[in-house]
Amino acid sequence: MNTKLTLRMEVRLIDRAKQAAEKRGKSVSQMVSEFFDSLEDAPRSKPGLPPITSALHGSLRGRTLSRDDYRRHLRDKYL
């Protein structure tokens, strides 16, 4: 069953949507419908970590560090 949906958008966005639909040989309604339909199928996985963060991830697991440890590290590094 199809029913009507009203969307409120800026004029420039509506114009862009109409141009994109024309290029694809579809209506704006079809494009919006396909977009919402694709949301159900989208995998819900976490995005990957950046390479440096990924390399460091878990490196301190099992260690207990305090503020004093961090301050000592900064003092040794910068003094």
mmJSON file of the N, C-alpha and C atoms, coordinates in Angstrom:
{"data_MODEL":{"atom_site":{
"group_PDB":["ATOM","ATOM","ATOM","ATOM","ATOM","ATOM","ATOM","ATOM","ATOM","ATOM","ATOM","ATOM","ATOM","ATOM","ATOM","ATOM","ATOM","ATOM","ATOM","ATOM","ATOM","ATOM","ATOM","ATOM","ATOM","ATOM","ATOM","ATOM","ATOM","ATOM","ATOM","ATOM","ATOM","ATOM","ATOM","ATOM","ATOM","ATOM","ATOM","ATOM","ATOM","ATOM","ATOM","ATOM","ATOM","ATOM","ATOM","ATOM","ATOM","ATOM","ATOM","ATOM","ATOM","ATOM","ATOM","ATOM","ATOM","ATOM","ATOM","ATOM","ATOM","ATOM","ATOM","ATOM","ATOM","ATOM","ATOM","ATOM","ATOM","ATOM","ATOM","ATOM","ATOM","ATOM","ATOM","ATOM","ATOM","ATOM","ATOM","ATOM","ATOM","ATOM","ATOM","ATOM","ATOM","ATOM","ATOM","ATOM","ATOM","ATOM","ATOM","ATOM","ATOM","ATOM","ATOM","ATOM","ATOM","ATOM","ATOM","ATOM","ATOM","ATOM","ATOM","ATOM","ATOM","ATOM","ATOM","ATOM","ATOM","ATOM","ATOM","ATOM","ATOM","ATOM","ATOM","ATOM","ATOM","ATOM","ATOM","ATOM","ATOM","ATOM","ATOM","ATOM","ATOM","ATOM","ATOM","ATOM","ATOM","ATOM","ATOM","ATOM","ATOM","ATOM","ATOM","ATOM","ATOM","ATOM","ATOM","ATOM","ATOM","ATOM","ATOM","ATOM","ATOM","ATOM","ATOM","ATOM","ATOM","ATOM","ATOM","ATOM","ATOM","ATOM","ATOM","ATOM","ATOM","ATOM","ATOM","ATOM","ATOM","ATOM","ATOM","ATOM","ATOM","ATOM","ATOM","ATOM","ATOM","ATOM","ATOM","ATOM","ATOM","ATOM","ATOM","ATOM","ATOM","ATOM","ATOM","ATOM","ATOM","ATOM","ATOM","ATOM","ATOM","ATOM","ATOM","ATOM","ATOM","ATOM","ATOM","ATOM","ATOM","ATOM","ATOM","ATOM","ATOM","ATOM","ATOM","ATOM","ATOM","ATOM","ATOM","ATOM","ATOM","ATOM","ATOM","ATOM","ATOM","ATOM","ATOM","ATOM","ATOM","ATOM","ATOM","ATOM","ATOM","ATOM","ATOM","ATOM","ATOM","ATOM","ATOM","ATOM","ATOM","ATOM","ATOM","ATOM","ATOM","ATOM","ATOM","ATOM","ATOM","ATOM","ATOM","ATOM","ATOM"],
"id":[1,2,3,4,5,6,7,8,9,10,11,12,13,14,15,16,17,18,19,20,21,22,23,24,25,26,27,28,29,30,31,32,33,34,35,36,37,38,39,40,41,42,43,44,45,46,47,48,49,50,51,52,53,54,55,56,57,58,59,60,61,62,63,64,65,66,67,68,69,70,71,72,73,74,75,76,77,78,79,80,81,82,83,84,85,86,87,88,89,90,91,92,93,94,95,96,97,98,99,100,101,102,103,104,105,106,107,108,109,110,111,112,113,114,115,116,117,118,119,120,121,122,123,124,125,126,127,128,129,130,131,132,133,134,135,136,137,138,139,140,141,142,143,144,145,146,147,148,149,150,151,152,153,154,155,156,157,158,159,160,161,162,163,164,165,166,167,168,169,170,171,172,173,174,175,176,177,178,179,180,181,182,183,184,185,186,187,188,189,190,191,192,193,194,195,196,197,198,199,200,201,202,203,204,205,206,207,208,209,210,211,212,213,214,215,216,217,218,219,220,221,222,223,224,225,226,227,228,229,230,231,232,233,234,235,236,237],
"type_symbol":["N","C","C","N","C","C","N","C","C","N","C","C","N","C","C","N","C","C","N","C","C","N","C","C","N","C","C","N","C","C","N","C","C","N","C","C","N","C","C","N","C","C","N","C","C","N","C","C","N","C","C","N","C","C","N","C","C","N","C","C","N","C","C","N","C","C","N","C","C","N","C","C","N","C","C","N","C","C","N","C","C","N","C","C","N","C","C","N","C","C","N","C","C","N","C","C","N","C","C","N","C","C","N","C","C","N","C","C","N","C","C","N","C","C","N","C","C","N","C","C","N","C","C","N","C","C","N","C","C","N","C","C","N","C","C","N","C","C","N","C","C","N","C","C","N","C","C","N","C","C","N","C","C","N","C","C","N","C","C","N","C","C","N","C","C","N","C","C","N","C","C","N","C","C","N","C","C","N","C","C","N","C","C","N","C","C","N","C","C","N","C","C","N","C","C","N","C","C","N","C","C","N","C","C","N","C","C","N","C","C","N","C","C","N","C","C","N","C","C","N","C","C","N","C","C","N","C","C","N","C","C","N","C","C","N","C","C"],
"label_atom_id":["N","CA","C","N","CA","C","N","CA","C","N","CA","C","N","CA","C","N","CA","C","N","CA","C","N","CA","C","N","CA","C","N","CA","C","N","CA","C","N","CA","C","N","CA","C","N","CA","C","N","CA","C","N","CA","C","N","CA","C","N","CA","C","N","CA","C","N","CA","C","N","CA","C","N","CA","C","N","CA","C","N","CA","C","N","CA","C","N","CA","C","N","CA","C","N","CA","C","N","CA","C","N","CA","C","N","CA","C","N","CA","C","N","CA","C","N","CA","C","N","CA","C","N","CA","C","N","CA","C","N","CA","C","N","CA","C","N","CA","C","N","CA","C","N","CA","C","N","CA","C","N","CA","C","N","CA","C","N","CA","C","N","CA","C","N","CA","C","N","CA","C","N","CA","C","N","CA","C","N","CA","C","N","CA","C","N","CA","C","N","CA","C","N","CA","C","N","CA","C","N","CA","C","N","CA","C","N","CA","C","N","CA","C","N","CA","C","N","CA","C","N","CA","C","N","CA","C","N","CA","C","N","CA","C","N","CA","C","N","CA","C","N","CA","C","N","CA","C","N","CA","C","N","CA","C","N","CA","C","N","CA","C","N","CA","C","N","CA","C","N","CA","C","N","CA","C"],
"label_alt_id":[null,null,null,null,null,null,null,null,null,null,null,null,null,null,null,null,null,null,null,null,null,null,null,null,null,null,null,null,null,null,null,null,null,null,null,null,null,null,null,null,null,null,null,null,null,null,null,null,null,null,null,null,null,null,null,null,null,null,null,null,null,null,null,null,null,null,null,null,null,null,null,null,null,null,null,null,null,null,null,null,null,null,null,null,null,null,null,null,null,null,null,null,null,null,null,null,null,null,null,null,null,null,null,null,null,null,null,null,null,null,null,null,null,null,null,null,null,null,null,null,null,null,null,null,null,null,null,null,null,null,null,null,null,null,null,null,null,null,null,null,null,null,null,null,null,null,null,null,null,null,null,null,null,null,null,null,null,null,null,null,null,null,null,null,null,null,null,null,null,null,null,null,null,null,null,null,null,null,null,null,null,null,null,null,null,null,null,null,null,null,null,null,null,null,null,null,null,null,null,null,null,null,null,null,null,null,null,null,null,null,null,null,null,null,null,null,null,null,null,null,null,null,null,null,null,null,null,null,null,null,null,null,null,null,null,null,null],
"label_comp_id":["MET","MET","MET","ASN","ASN","ASN","THR","THR","THR","LYS","LYS","LYS","LEU","LEU","LEU","THR","THR","THR","LEU","LEU","LEU","ARG","ARG","ARG","MET","MET","MET","GLU","GLU","GLU","VAL","VAL","VAL","ARG","ARG","ARG","LEU","LEU","LEU","ILE","ILE","ILE","ASP","ASP","ASP","ARG","ARG","ARG","ALA","ALA","ALA","LYS","LYS","LYS","GLN","GLN","GLN","ALA","ALA","ALA","ALA","ALA","ALA","GLU","GLU","GLU","LYS","LYS","LYS","ARG","ARG","ARG","GLY","GLY","GLY","LYS","LYS","LYS","SER","SER","SER","VAL","VAL","VAL","SER","SER","SER","GLN","GLN","GLN","MET","MET","MET","VAL","VAL","VAL","SER","SER","SER","GLU","GLU","GLU","PHE","PHE","PHE","PHE","PHE","PHE","ASP","ASP","ASP","SER","SER","SER","LEU","LEU","LEU","GLU","GLU","GLU","ASP","ASP","ASP","ALA","ALA","ALA","PRO","PRO","PRO","ARG","ARG","ARG","SER","SER","SER","LYS","LYS","LYS","PRO","PRO","PRO","GLY","GLY","GLY","LEU","LEU","LEU","PRO","PRO","PRO","PRO","PRO","PRO","ILE","ILE","ILE","THR","THR","THR","SER","SER","SER","ALA","ALA","ALA","LEU","LEU","LEU","HIS","HIS","HIS","GLY","GLY","GLY","SER","SER","SER","LEU","LEU","LEU","ARG","ARG","ARG","GLY","GLY","GLY","ARG","ARG","ARG","THR","THR","THR","LEU","LEU","LEU","SER","SER","SER","ARG","ARG","ARG","ASP","ASP","ASP","ASP","ASP","ASP","TYR","TYR","TYR","ARG","ARG","ARG","ARG","ARG","ARG","HIS","HIS","HIS","LEU","LEU","LEU","ARG","ARG","ARG","ASP","ASP","ASP","LYS","LYS","LYS","TYR","TYR","TYR","LEU","LEU","LEU"],
"label_asym_id":["A","A","A","A","A","A","A","A","A","A","A","A","A","A","A","A","A","A","A","A","A","A","A","A","A","A","A","A","A","A","A","A","A","A","A","A","A","A","A","A","A","A","A","A","A","A","A","A","A","A","A","A","A","A","A","A","A","A","A","A","A","A","A","A","A","A","A","A","A","A","A","A","A","A","A","A","A","A","A","A","A","A","A","A","A","A","A","A","A","A","A","A","A","A","A","A","A","A","A","A","A","A","A","A","A","A","A","A","A","A","A","A","A","A","A","A","A","A","A","A","A","A","A","A","A","A","A","A","A","A","A","A","A","A","A","A","A","A","A","A","A","A","A","A","A","A","A","A","A","A","A","A","A","A","A","A","A","A","A","A","A","A","A","A","A","A","A","A","A","A","A","A","A","A","A","A","A","A","A","A","A","A","A","A","A","A","A","A","A","A","A","A","A","A","A","A","A","A","A","A","A","A","A","A","A","A","A","A","A","A","A","A","A","A","A","A","A","A","A","A","A","A","A","A","A","A","A","A","A","A","A","A","A","A","A","A","A"],
"label_entity_id":["1","1","1","1","1","1","1","1","1","1","1","1","1","1","1","1","1","1","1","1","1","1","1","1","1","1","1","1","1","1","1","1","1","1","1","1","1","1","1","1","1","1","1","1","1","1","1","1","1","1","1","1","1","1","1","1","1","1","1","1","1","1","1","1","1","1","1","1","1","1","1","1","1","1","1","1","1","1","1","1","1","1","1","1","1","1","1","1","1","1","1","1","1","1","1","1","1","1","1","1","1","1","1","1","1","1","1","1","1","1","1","1","1","1","1","1","1","1","1","1","1","1","1","1","1","1","1","1","1","1","1","1","1","1","1","1","1","1","1","1","1","1","1","1","1","1","1","1","1","1","1","1","1","1","1","1","1","1","1","1","1","1","1","1","1","1","1","1","1","1","1","1","1","1","1","1","1","1","1","1","1","1","1","1","1","1","1","1","1","1","1","1","1","1","1","1","1","1","1","1","1","1","1","1","1","1","1","1","1","1","1","1","1","1","1","1","1","1","1","1","1","1","1","1","1","1","1","1","1","1","1","1","1","1","1","1","1"],
"label_seq_id":[1,1,1,2,2,2,3,3,3,4,4,4,5,5,5,6,6,6,7,7,7,8,8,8,9,9,9,10,10,10,11,11,11,12,12,12,13,13,13,14,14,14,15,15,15,16,16,16,17,17,17,18,18,18,19,19,19,20,20,20,21,21,21,22,22,22,23,23,23,24,24,24,25,25,25,26,26,26,27,27,27,28,28,28,29,29,29,30,30,30,31,31,31,32,32,32,33,33,33,34,34,34,35,35,35,36,36,36,37,37,37,38,38,38,39,39,39,40,40,40,41,41,41,42,42,42,43,43,43,44,44,44,45,45,45,46,46,46,47,47,47,48,48,48,49,49,49,50,50,50,51,51,51,52,52,52,53,53,53,54,54,54,55,55,55,56,56,56,57,57,57,58,58,58,59,59,59,60,60,60,61,61,61,62,62,62,63,63,63,64,64,64,65,65,65,66,66,66,67,67,67,68,68,68,69,69,69,70,70,70,71,71,71,72,72,72,73,73,73,74,74,74,75,75,75,76,76,76,77,77,77,78,78,78,79,79,79],
"pdbx_PDB_ins_code":[null,null,null,null,null,null,null,null,null,null,null,null,null,null,null,null,null,null,null,null,null,null,null,null,null,null,null,null,null,null,null,null,null,null,null,null,null,null,null,null,null,null,null,null,null,null,null,null,null,null,null,null,null,null,null,null,null,null,null,null,null,null,null,null,null,null,null,null,null,null,null,null,null,null,null,null,null,null,null,null,null,null,null,null,null,null,null,null,null,null,null,null,null,null,null,null,null,null,null,null,null,null,null,null,null,null,null,null,null,null,null,null,null,null,null,null,null,null,null,null,null,null,null,null,null,null,null,null,null,null,null,null,null,null,null,null,null,null,null,null,null,null,null,null,null,null,null,null,null,null,null,null,null,null,null,null,null,null,null,null,null,null,null,null,null,null,null,null,null,null,null,null,null,null,null,null,null,null,null,null,null,null,null,null,null,null,null,null,null,null,null,null,null,null,null,null,null,null,null,null,null,null,null,null,null,null,null,null,null,null,null,null,null,null,null,null,null,null,null,null,null,null,null,null,null,null,null,null,null,null,null,null,null,null,null,null,null],
"Cartn_x":[0.845,0.0,0.897,0.665,1.392,0.55,1.217,0.554,1.461,0.905,1.638,2.433,3.654,4.511,4.984,4.849,5.296,6.605,7.608,8.904,9.119,9.681,9.995,11.509,11.976,13.413,13.665,14.934,15.318,15.171,14.867,14.619,15.83,17.035,18.23,18.406,18.01,18.111,17.079,15.901,14.859,15.311,15.901,16.399,17.479,18.387,19.447,18.855,17.852,17.208,16.528,15.876,15.215,16.231,17.355,18.407,18.99,19.251,19.803,18.823,17.544,16.525,16.446,16.518,16.454,17.643,18.826,20.025,19.887,19.209,19.052,17.819,17.006,15.79,14.74,14.714,13.763,13.075,12.061,11.419,12.085,11.899,12.42,11.779,10.513,9.829,10.485,10.833,11.495,12.845,13.595,14.898,14.76,13.802,13.585,13.15,12.275,11.803,12.964,13.822,14.977,15.941,16.098,16.971,16.461,15.176,14.621,14.629,14.414,14.451,15.863,16.873,18.26,18.67,17.986,18.333,18.138,17.15,16.903,18.028,18.573,19.577,20.991,21.155,22.501,23.066,24.298,24.912,25.154,24.99,25.143,26.453,27.532,28.823,29.506,30.432,31.179,32.161,32.369,33.39,34.763,35.681,37.019,37.782,38.736,39.57,40.655,41.134,42.261,43.47,44.397,45.514,46.334,46.664,47.484,46.71,45.446,44.625,44.462,44.265,44.112,45.37,46.544,47.808,47.976,47.479,47.633,46.519,45.419,44.24,44.591,44.333,44.57,45.979,46.847,48.243,48.421,47.482,47.581,46.647,46.068,45.13,45.842,45.199,45.747,46.7,46.97,47.862,47.035,47.462,46.795,47.726,47.255,48.039,47.289,48.027,47.417,47.78,47.205,47.562,49.046,49.543,50.961,51.853,51.439,52.202,52.235,51.089,51.005,51.839,51.76,52.551,54.048,54.444,55.845,56.297,55.44,55.746,55.953,55.05,55.175,56.427,56.709,57.905,59.164,59.236,60.404,60.506,59.393,59.381,59.782,59.321,59.516,60.556,61.135,62.155,63.504],
"Cartn_y":[-1.174,0.0,1.246,2.128,3.393,4.488,5.369,6.52,7.727,8.888,10.123,10.544,11.052,11.576,12.95,13.927,15.283,15.553,15.993,16.354,17.843,18.49,19.914,20.054,20.645,20.828,22.166,22.563,23.788,23.588,24.67,24.608,24.048,24.467,23.998,22.484,21.944,20.508,19.759,20.317,19.711,19.693,20.8,20.861,19.815,19.658,18.648,17.243,17.003,15.686,15.387,16.375,16.185,15.916,16.624,16.404,14.997,14.581,13.248,12.164,12.381,11.412,11.312,12.452,12.458,11.708,11.924,11.222,9.709,9.281,7.854,7.257,8.112,7.627,7.189,7.848,7.511,8.772,8.573,9.719,9.961,11.149,11.459,10.517,10.227,9.303,7.922,7.442,6.141,6.167,7.259,7.363,7.393,8.161,8.243,6.884,6.213,4.896,3.899,3.905,3.008,3.32,4.614,4.995,4.415,4.623,4.121,2.596,1.969,0.508,-0.002,0.736,0.304,0.42,1.235,1.392,0.103,-0.69,-1.954,-2.943,-2.957,-3.938,-3.529,-2.29,-1.801,-2.534,-3.02,-3.671,-2.665,-3.081,-2.187,-2.466,-2.452,-2.699,-1.382,-1.458,-0.27,0.071,1.357,1.708,1.33,0.991,0.602,1.753,1.4,2.411,2.856,4.086,4.519,3.621,3.477,2.543,2.732,3.961,4.186,3.778,4.163,3.805,2.293,1.657,0.209,-0.49,0.036,-0.563,-0.43,0.653,0.892,0.274,-0.055,-0.552,-1.793,-1.731,-2.859,-2.962,-2.033,-2.138,-1.959,-1.336,-1.142,-2.075,-3.04,-3.956,-4.701,-4.755,-5.47,-4.644,-3.414,-2.547,-1.501,-1.173,-0.106,1.092,2.195,3.426,4.499,5.309,6.376,7.73,8.761,10.123,10.39,9.865,10.054,9.406,8.239,7.591,8.485,9.048,9.913,11.182,11.779,12.98,12.675,11.515,11.106,10.936,10.347,10.18,11.542,12.481,13.817,14.538,14.414,15.056,14.483,13.159,12.521,12.888,13.007,13.291,14.734,15.681,17.088,17.817,17.185,17.86,17.282],
"Cartn_z":[0.0,0.0,0.0,-0.894,-0.942,-0.304,0.39,0.981,0.809,0.95,0.708,1.94,1.708,2.759,2.316,3.178,2.868,3.583,2.844,3.413,3.216,4.196,4.092,4.037,2.943,2.73,2.07,2.114,1.429,-0.073,-0.769,-2.212,-2.951,-2.555,-3.262,-3.109,-1.956,-1.739,-2.58,-2.688,-3.53,-4.98,-5.447,-6.822,-7.066,-6.096,-6.237,-6.276,-5.447,-5.419,-6.754,-7.316,-8.614,-9.717,-9.698,-10.703,-10.571,-9.331,-9.108,-9.557,-9.273,-9.673,-11.192,-11.856,-13.319,-13.919,-13.356,-13.841,-13.689,-12.624,-12.36,-13.034,-13.644,-14.291,-13.288,-12.145,-11.087,-10.619,-9.785,-9.149,-7.803,-7.276,-5.943,-4.93,-5.09,-4.178,-4.19,-5.381,-5.462,-4.744,-4.936,-4.29,-2.772,-2.269,-0.825,-0.29,-1.005,-0.6,-0.544,-1.553,-1.576,-0.431,-0.126,0.978,2.289,2.582,3.837,3.878,2.737,2.676,2.958,2.538,2.752,4.211,4.995,6.406,7.185,6.823,7.509,7.273,6.071,5.695,6.085,6.506,6.811,8.025,7.894,9.055,10.165,11.376,12.514,13.242,12.474,13.096,13.425,14.354,14.729,13.618,13.375,12.39,12.939,12.042,12.465,13.093,13.929,14.558,13.593,13.729,12.907,13.196,12.25,12.403,13.681,14.039,15.231,16.478,16.546,17.697,17.781,16.64,16.601,17.113,16.759,17.206,18.719,19.297,20.727,21.566,20.923,21.639,22.455,23.749,24.626,25.163,24.815,25.239,26.748,27.408,28.859,29.634,28.944,29.594,30.727,31.868,33.005,33.86,33.469,34.244,34.961,36.145,36.878,36.939,36.444,36.425,37.187,37.908,38.687,38.095,38.647,38.225,38.471,39.579,39.892,38.831,38.339,37.269,36.029,35.696,34.522,34.715,35.892,36.174,36.105,36.639,36.594,35.136,34.323,32.898,32.23,32.47,31.876,32.365,33.636,34.203,33.544,33.404,32.769,31.303,30.656,29.219,28.921,29.711,29.365,30.213,31.202,32.013,31.783],
"occupancy":[1.0,1.0,1.0,1.0,1.0,1.0,1.0,1.0,1.0,1.0,1.0,1.0,1.0,1.0,1.0,1.0,1.0,1.0,1.0,1.0,1.0,1.0,1.0,1.0,1.0,1.0,1.0,1.0,1.0,1.0,1.0,1.0,1.0,1.0,1.0,1.0,1.0,1.0,1.0,1.0,1.0,1.0,1.0,1.0,1.0,1.0,1.0,1.0,1.0,1.0,1.0,1.0,1.0,1.0,1.0,1.0,1.0,1.0,1.0,1.0,1.0,1.0,1.0,1.0,1.0,1.0,1.0,1.0,1.0,1.0,1.0,1.0,1.0,1.0,1.0,1.0,1.0,1.0,1.0,1.0,1.0,1.0,1.0,1.0,1.0,1.0,1.0,1.0,1.0,1.0,1.0,1.0,1.0,1.0,1.0,1.0,1.0,1.0,1.0,1.0,1.0,1.0,1.0,1.0,1.0,1.0,1.0,1.0,1.0,1.0,1.0,1.0,1.0,1.0,1.0,1.0,1.0,1.0,1.0,1.0,1.0,1.0,1.0,1.0,1.0,1.0,1.0,1.0,1.0,1.0,1.0,1.0,1.0,1.0,1.0,1.0,1.0,1.0,1.0,1.0,1.0,1.0,1.0,1.0,1.0,1.0,1.0,1.0,1.0,1.0,1.0,1.0,1.0,1.0,1.0,1.0,1.0,1.0,1.0,1.0,1.0,1.0,1.0,1.0,1.0,1.0,1.0,1.0,1.0,1.0,1.0,1.0,1.0,1.0,1.0,1.0,1.0,1.0,1.0,1.0,1.0,1.0,1.0,1.0,1.0,1.0,1.0,1.0,1.0,1.0,1.0,1.0,1.0,1.0,1.0,1.0,1.0,1.0,1.0,1.0,1.0,1.0,1.0,1.0,1.0,1.0,1.0,1.0,1.0,1.0,1.0,1.0,1.0,1.0,1.0,1.0,1.0,1.0,1.0,1.0,1.0,1.0,1.0,1.0,1.0,1.0,1.0,1.0,1.0,1.0,1.0,1.0,1.0,1.0,1.0,1.0,1.0],
"B_iso_or_equiv":[0.0,0.0,0.0,0.0,0.0,0.0,0.0,0.0,0.0,0.0,0.0,0.0,0.0,0.0,0.0,0.0,0.0,0.0,0.0,0.0,0.0,0.0,0.0,0.0,0.0,0.0,0.0,0.0,0.0,0.0,0.0,0.0,0.0,0.0,0.0,0.0,0.0,0.0,0.0,0.0,0.0,0.0,0.0,0.0,0.0,0.0,0.0,0.0,0.0,0.0,0.0,0.0,0.0,0.0,0.0,0.0,0.0,0.0,0.0,0.0,0.0,0.0,0.0,0.0,0.0,0.0,0.0,0.0,0.0,0.0,0.0,0.0,0.0,0.0,0.0,0.0,0.0,0.0,0.0,0.0,0.0,0.0,0.0,0.0,0.0,0.0,0.0,0.0,0.0,0.0,0.0,0.0,0.0,0.0,0.0,0.0,0.0,0.0,0.0,0.0,0.0,0.0,0.0,0.0,0.0,0.0,0.0,0.0,0.0,0.0,0.0,0.0,0.0,0.0,0.0,0.0,0.0,0.0,0.0,0.0,0.0,0.0,0.0,0.0,0.0,0.0,0.0,0.0,0.0,0.0,0.0,0.0,0.0,0.0,0.0,0.0,0.0,0.0,0.0,0.0,0.0,0.0,0.0,0.0,0.0,0.0,0.0,0.0,0.0,0.0,0.0,0.0,0.0,0.0,0.0,0.0,0.0,0.0,0.0,0.0,0.0,0.0,0.0,0.0,0.0,0.0,0.0,0.0,0.0,0.0,0.0,0.0,0.0,0.0,0.0,0.0,0.0,0.0,0.0,0.0,0.0,0.0,0.0,0.0,0.0,0.0,0.0,0.0,0.0,0.0,0.0,0.0,0.0,0.0,0.0,0.0,0.0,0.0,0.0,0.0,0.0,0.0,0.0,0.0,0.0,0.0,0.0,0.0,0.0,0.0,0.0,0.0,0.0,0.0,0.0,0.0,0.0,0.0,0.0,0.0,0.0,0.0,0.0,0.0,0.0,0.0,0.0,0.0,0.0,0.0,0.0,0.0,0.0,0.0,0.0,0.0,0.0],
"pdbx_formal_charge":[null,null,null,null,null,null,null,null,null,null,null,null,null,null,null,null,null,null,null,null,null,null,null,null,null,null,null,null,null,null,null,null,null,null,null,null,null,null,null,null,null,null,null,null,null,null,null,null,null,null,null,null,null,null,null,null,null,null,null,null,null,null,null,null,null,null,null,null,null,null,null,null,null,null,null,null,null,null,null,null,null,null,null,null,null,null,null,null,null,null,null,null,null,null,null,null,null,null,null,null,null,null,null,null,null,null,null,null,null,null,null,null,null,null,null,null,null,null,null,null,null,null,null,null,null,null,null,null,null,null,null,null,null,null,null,null,null,null,null,null,null,null,null,null,null,null,null,null,null,null,null,null,null,null,null,null,null,null,null,null,null,null,null,null,null,null,null,null,null,null,null,null,null,null,null,null,null,null,null,null,null,null,null,null,null,null,null,null,null,null,null,null,null,null,null,null,null,null,null,null,null,null,null,null,null,null,null,null,null,null,null,null,null,null,null,null,null,null,null,null,null,null,null,null,null,null,null,null,null,null,null,null,null,null,null,null,null],
"auth_seq_id":[1,1,1,2,2,2,3,3,3,4,4,4,5,5,5,6,6,6,7,7,7,8,8,8,9,9,9,10,10,10,11,11,11,12,12,12,13,13,13,14,14,14,15,15,15,16,16,16,17,17,17,18,18,18,19,19,19,20,20,20,21,21,21,22,22,22,23,23,23,24,24,24,25,25,25,26,26,26,27,27,27,28,28,28,29,29,29,30,30,30,31,31,31,32,32,32,33,33,33,34,34,34,35,35,35,36,36,36,37,37,37,38,38,38,39,39,39,40,40,40,41,41,41,42,42,42,43,43,43,44,44,44,45,45,45,46,46,46,47,47,47,48,48,48,49,49,49,50,50,50,51,51,51,52,52,52,53,53,53,54,54,54,55,55,55,56,56,56,57,57,57,58,58,58,59,59,59,60,60,60,61,61,61,62,62,62,63,63,63,64,64,64,65,65,65,66,66,66,67,67,67,68,68,68,69,69,69,70,70,70,71,71,71,72,72,72,73,73,73,74,74,74,75,75,75,76,76,76,77,77,77,78,78,78,79,79,79],
"auth_comp_id":["MET","MET","MET","ASN","ASN","ASN","THR","THR","THR","LYS","LYS","LYS","LEU","LEU","LEU","THR","THR","THR","LEU","LEU","LEU","ARG","ARG","ARG","MET","MET","MET","GLU","GLU","GLU","VAL","VAL","VAL","ARG","ARG","ARG","LEU","LEU","LEU","ILE","ILE","ILE","ASP","ASP","ASP","ARG","ARG","ARG","ALA","ALA","ALA","LYS","LYS","LYS","GLN","GLN","GLN","ALA","ALA","ALA","ALA","ALA","ALA","GLU","GLU","GLU","LYS","LYS","LYS","ARG","ARG","ARG","GLY","GLY","GLY","LYS","LYS","LYS","SER","SER","SER","VAL","VAL","VAL","SER","SER","SER","GLN","GLN","GLN","MET","MET","MET","VAL","VAL","VAL","SER","SER","SER","GLU","GLU","GLU","PHE","PHE","PHE","PHE","PHE","PHE","ASP","ASP","ASP","SER","SER","SER","LEU","LEU","LEU","GLU","GLU","GLU","ASP","ASP","ASP","ALA","ALA","ALA","PRO","PRO","PRO","ARG","ARG","ARG","SER","SER","SER","LYS","LYS","LYS","PRO","PRO","PRO","GLY","GLY","GLY","LEU","LEU","LEU","PRO","PRO","PRO","PRO","PRO","PRO","ILE","ILE","ILE","THR","THR","THR","SER","SER","SER","ALA","ALA","ALA","LEU","LEU","LEU","HIS","HIS","HIS","GLY","GLY","GLY","SER","SER","SER","LEU","LEU","LEU","ARG","ARG","ARG","GLY","GLY","GLY","ARG","ARG","ARG","THR","THR","THR","LEU","LEU","LEU","SER","SER","SER","ARG","ARG","ARG","ASP","ASP","ASP","ASP","ASP","ASP","TYR","TYR","TYR","ARG","ARG","ARG","ARG","ARG","ARG","HIS","HIS","HIS","LEU","LEU","LEU","ARG","ARG","ARG","ASP","ASP","ASP","LYS","LYS","LYS","TYR","TYR","TYR","LEU","LEU","LEU"],
"auth_asym_id":["A","A","A","A","A","A","A","A","A","A","A","A","A","A","A","A","A","A","A","A","A","A","A","A","A","A","A","A","A","A","A","A","A","A","A","A","A","A","A","A","A","A","A","A","A","A","A","A","A","A","A","A","A","A","A","A","A","A","A","A","A","A","A","A","A","A","A","A","A","A","A","A","A","A","A","A","A","A","A","A","A","A","A","A","A","A","A","A","A","A","A","A","A","A","A","A","A","A","A","A","A","A","A","A","A","A","A","A","A","A","A","A","A","A","A","A","A","A","A","A","A","A","A","A","A","A","A","A","A","A","A","A","A","A","A","A","A","A","A","A","A","A","A","A","A","A","A","A","A","A","A","A","A","A","A","A","A","A","A","A","A","A","A","A","A","A","A","A","A","A","A","A","A","A","A","A","A","A","A","A","A","A","A","A","A","A","A","A","A","A","A","A","A","A","A","A","A","A","A","A","A","A","A","A","A","A","A","A","A","A","A","A","A","A","A","A","A","A","A","A","A","A","A","A","A","A","A","A","A","A","A","A","A","A","A","A","A"],
"auth_atom_id":["N","CA","C","N","CA","C","N","CA","C","N","CA","C","N","CA","C","N","CA","C","N","CA","C","N","CA","C","N","CA","C","N","CA","C","N","CA","C","N","CA","C","N","CA","C","N","CA","C","N","CA","C","N","CA","C","N","CA","C","N","CA","C","N","CA","C","N","CA","C","N","CA","C","N","CA","C","N","CA","C","N","CA","C","N","CA","C","N","CA","C","N","CA","C","N","CA","C","N","CA","C","N","CA","C","N","CA","C","N","CA","C","N","CA","C","N","CA","C","N","CA","C","N","CA","C","N","CA","C","N","CA","C","N","CA","C","N","CA","C","N","CA","C","N","CA","C","N","CA","C","N","CA","C","N","CA","C","N","CA","C","N","CA","C","N","CA","C","N","CA","C","N","CA","C","N","CA","C","N","CA","C","N","CA","C","N","CA","C","N","CA","C","N","CA","C","N","CA","C","N","CA","C","N","CA","C","N","CA","C","N","CA","C","N","CA","C","N","CA","C","N","CA","C","N","CA","C","N","CA","C","N","CA","C","N","CA","C","N","CA","C","N","CA","C","N","CA","C","N","CA","C","N","CA","C","N","CA","C","N","CA","C","N","CA","C","N","CA","C","N","CA","C","N","CA","C"],
"pdbx_PDB_model_num":[1,1,1,1,1,1,1,1,1,1,1,1,1,1,1,1,1,1,1,1,1,1,1,1,1,1,1,1,1,1,1,1,1,1,1,1,1,1,1,1,1,1,1,1,1,1,1,1,1,1,1,1,1,1,1,1,1,1,1,1,1,1,1,1,1,1,1,1,1,1,1,1,1,1,1,1,1,1,1,1,1,1,1,1,1,1,1,1,1,1,1,1,1,1,1,1,1,1,1,1,1,1,1,1,1,1,1,1,1,1,1,1,1,1,1,1,1,1,1,1,1,1,1,1,1,1,1,1,1,1,1,1,1,1,1,1,1,1,1,1,1,1,1,1,1,1,1,1,1,1,1,1,1,1,1,1,1,1,1,1,1,1,1,1,1,1,1,1,1,1,1,1,1,1,1,1,1,1,1,1,1,1,1,1,1,1,1,1,1,1,1,1,1,1,1,1,1,1,1,1,1,1,1,1,1,1,1,1,1,1,1,1,1,1,1,1,1,1,1,1,1,1,1,1,1,1,1,1,1,1,1,1,1,1,1,1,1]
}}}
